[in-house]
């Protein structure tokens, strides 16, 4: 195991701190365990949820197995609410989110949250969704680590 890694999930707090500093418009930043937990909790708007989304181990081309390369995944979900937004009229809620998305992406893309992780890159994630007057815009990031 990589001796630099003393807290495997240290990127979470670093991401929270980075977003808090770079996107002051966010009323809150939450760290639920899962998307299901996110949907069940009460939340301020606009807010972001930072969720550990698992690891994607990379194949060891040398076949030694002593150290491995892993892409640690973090999902950042922007949640916005609008009483005016209805299922058939969602332009306003996207307008609210549209001003925040570039700030969130600008804060995280190409930034290394901890010294033992390569800079985050955006990868495919789940689609946007709507639940209980909230619109959710998920963005998935990966940072490669050597374990």
TAHU-V997484 format. One record per pair of residues at least 24 apart in sequence whose ideal C-beta (glycine too) atoms are under 10 Angstrom apart, sorted by the first residue. I is the first residue (numbers start at 0). J is the second residue. D is the distance in Angstrom with one decimal. If there is no record, write none. Layout:
# TAHU-V997484
[[I:J:D] [I:J:D]]
This chain:
# TAHU-V997484
[[0:65:9.9] [0:66:8.3] [0:67:9.6] [0:145:9.5] [0:146:5.7] [1:66:7.3] [1:67:9.6] [1:69:9.9] [1:115:6.0] [1:144:6.9] [1:145:5.4] [1:146:5.6] [2:115:9.2] [3:113:8.5] [3:114:6.5] [3:115:4.1] [3:116:9.6] [3:144:9.1] [3:145:9.0] [4:113:8.4] [4:114:9.7] [4:115:5.4] [4:116:9.0] [4:144:7.0] [4:145:8.9] [4:146:7.2] [5:113:9.8] [5:115:9.1] [6:113:8.4] [7:51:9.5] [7:54:9.4] [7:69:10.0] [7:71:8.2] [7:115:9.9] [7:144:8.7] [7:146:8.7] [8:51:6.2] [8:71:8.6] [8:73:9.5] [8:113:9.8] [9:112:7.5] [9:113:5.0] [9:114:9.4] [9:115:8.5] [9:116:8.6] [10:49:9.1] [10:51:8.5] [10:71:6.6] [10:73:6.3] [10:111:9.0] [10:112:4.1] [10:113:5.4] [10:115:9.5] [10:116:6.0] [10:119:8.3] [10:140:9.2] [10:142:6.3] [10:144:8.9] [11:49:5.9] [11:50:8.8] [11:51:6.4] [11:71:10.0] [11:73:7.1] [11:112:8.3] [11:113:9.8] [12:49:9.0] [12:112:8.6] [12:113:9.4] [13:49:9.9] [13:73:9.9] [13:110:8.9] [13:111:8.8] [13:112:3.6] [13:113:5.8] [13:116:8.9] [13:142:10.0] [14:47:9.1] [14:49:5.2] [14:73:6.1] [14:75:7.0] [14:106:8.8] [14:107:6.8] [14:110:9.0] [14:112:5.6] [14:113:9.8] [14:119:8.3] [14:140:8.1] [14:142:9.6] [15:47:8.5] [15:49:5.7] [15:75:9.8] [15:112:9.7] [16:112:8.9] [17:49:10.0] [17:103:9.8] [17:106:5.4] [17:107:6.8] [17:110:6.6] [17:112:7.0] [17:119:9.7] [18:47:5.8] [18:49:7.5] [18:75:7.4] [18:77:9.9] [18:102:8.7] [18:103:6.7] [18:106:5.9] [18:107:7.5] [19:47:9.2] [19:106:9.8] [20:106:8.1] [21:102:6.4] [21:103:8.1] [21:105:7.3] [21:106:3.8] [21:107:8.6] [21:110:9.3] [22:47:7.5] [22:77:9.3] [22:99:6.5] [22:100:10.0] [22:101:9.9] [22:102:4.6] [22:103:5.9] [22:105:8.9] [22:106:6.2] [22:107:9.9] [23:102:9.2] [24:95:9.8] [24:98:7.9] [24:99:6.2] [24:102:7.5] [25:77:8.4] [25:78:9.6] [25:99:7.4] [25:102:9.0] [25:103:8.6] [26:78:10.0] [27:78:9.4] [28:75:9.3] [29:76:9.0] [29:78:8.7] [31:76:9.0] [33:74:9.8] [34:74:7.7] [34:76:7.4] [34:125:7.7] [34:128:9.1] [34:135:8.4] [34:137:8.0] [37:74:9.5] [37:76:6.4] [37:78:7.7] [37:130:9.5] [37:133:9.6] [37:135:7.8] [37:137:9.7] [38:76:9.8] [38:78:9.5] [38:128:8.9] [38:130:5.6] [38:131:7.7] [38:133:8.4] [38:135:8.1] [39:130:9.9] [39:131:9.8] [41:131:10.0] [42:78:5.9] [42:80:8.2] [42:131:9.8] [42:133:7.3] [43:78:8.7] [43:80:8.7] [44:77:9.9] [44:78:6.3] [44:79:5.5] [44:80:3.8] [44:81:8.1] [44:92:9.8] [44:95:8.4] [44:132:9.0] [44:133:6.9] [44:134:9.5] [45:77:6.7] [45:78:6.7] [45:79:4.7] [45:80:7.8] [45:95:6.7] [45:96:7.5] [45:98:9.3] [45:99:6.0] [45:133:9.8] [45:134:9.9] [46:76:8.9] [46:77:7.8] [46:78:5.2] [46:79:8.2] [46:80:9.1] [46:133:9.3] [47:75:5.8] [47:76:6.6] [47:77:5.6] [47:78:7.2] [47:99:8.5] [47:103:6.9] [47:136:9.6] [47:138:9.5] [48:74:7.8] [48:75:7.4] [48:76:4.3] [48:77:8.3] [48:78:6.5] [48:135:8.3] [48:137:8.7] [49:73:6.4] [49:74:7.6] [49:75:5.7] [49:76:8.1] [49:107:10.0] [49:140:9.8] [50:74:4.5] [50:75:7.8] [50:76:6.7] [50:137:8.7] [50:139:9.7] [52:122:9.9] [52:124:7.8] [52:125:9.4] [52:137:9.3] [52:139:6.4] [52:140:8.8] [52:141:9.0] [54:141:9.4] [54:144:8.7] [54:146:8.9] [55:122:9.0] [55:141:7.1] [55:143:9.4] [56:146:8.6] [57:143:7.8] [57:145:9.8] [65:146:9.9] [66:145:5.6] [66:146:6.4] [67:144:9.1] [67:145:7.3] [67:146:5.0] [68:117:9.7] [68:143:6.2] [68:144:7.5] [68:145:5.8] [68:146:7.8] [69:116:9.8] [69:141:9.5] [69:142:9.4] [69:143:7.1] [69:144:5.4] [69:145:7.8] [69:146:5.5] [70:116:9.8] [70:117:9.1] [70:120:8.9] [70:122:8.1] [70:140:9.7] [70:141:4.2] [70:142:7.1] [70:143:5.3] [70:144:8.0] [71:112:9.5] [71:113:9.7] [71:116:6.8] [71:117:9.8] [71:119:9.4] [71:140:9.1] [71:141:6.8] [71:142:5.3] [71:143:7.7] [71:144:5.7] [71:146:9.6] [72:119:9.8] [72:122:7.5] [72:124:8.6] [72:139:6.1] [72:140:7.1] [72:141:5.3] [72:142:8.3] [73:107:8.4] [73:112:8.2] [73:119:7.4] [73:138:9.3] [73:139:7.5] [73:140:5.0] [73:141:7.8] [73:142:7.4] [74:124:6.0] [74:125:7.8] [74:137:5.6] [74:138:7.1] [74:139:5.2] [74:140:7.7] [75:103:6.3] [75:104:9.1] [75:106:9.3] [75:107:6.7] [75:119:9.6] [75:121:9.6] [75:124:9.0] [75:136:9.2] [75:137:7.3] [75:138:5.0] [75:139:7.9] [75:140:6.7] [76:103:9.9] [76:124:8.9] [76:125:8.8] [76:127:9.4] [76:128:9.3] [76:135:5.4] [76:136:6.9] [76:137:4.6] [76:138:7.5] [76:139:9.7] [77:102:9.8] [77:103:6.2] [77:127:9.1] [77:134:8.5] [77:135:7.2] [77:136:4.3] [77:137:7.8] [77:138:7.4] [78:130:9.4] [78:133:5.2] [78:134:7.3] [78:135:5.4] [78:136:7.9] [78:137:9.7] [79:132:9.8] [79:133:6.9] [79:134:5.4] [79:135:8.4] [79:136:7.7] [80:131:8.7] [80:132:5.4] [80:133:4.9] [80:134:7.6] [81:132:7.3] [81:133:8.9] [81:134:7.7] [82:132:6.8] [83:132:9.8] [84:129:7.9] [84:132:7.0] [84:133:9.1] [84:134:6.8] [85:129:9.8] [85:132:9.4] [86:129:7.0] [89:127:9.6] [89:129:7.2] [89:134:6.8] [91:134:9.8] [92:129:8.1] [92:132:8.9] [92:133:8.6] [92:134:4.5] [92:136:9.6] [93:127:8.6] [93:134:7.2] [93:136:8.6] [95:134:8.3] [96:127:8.5] [96:134:6.4] [96:135:9.3] [96:136:5.3] [97:136:9.3] [99:136:8.6] [100:136:6.6] [100:138:7.9] [103:136:8.8] [103:138:6.7] [104:138:6.8] [104:140:9.3] [107:138:7.8] [107:140:5.7] [107:142:9.7] [108:138:9.2] [108:140:7.6] [110:140:9.3] [110:142:9.2] [111:142:7.0] [112:140:9.1] [112:142:6.5] [113:142:8.1] [113:144:8.6] [115:142:9.3] [115:144:5.9] [115:145:7.7] [115:146:9.6] [116:141:9.6] [116:142:4.0] [116:143:7.0] [116:144:5.1] [116:145:9.4] [117:141:8.9] [117:142:5.7] [117:143:4.3] [117:144:7.4] [117:145:9.2] [118:142:6.9] [118:143:8.9] [119:143:9.5]]
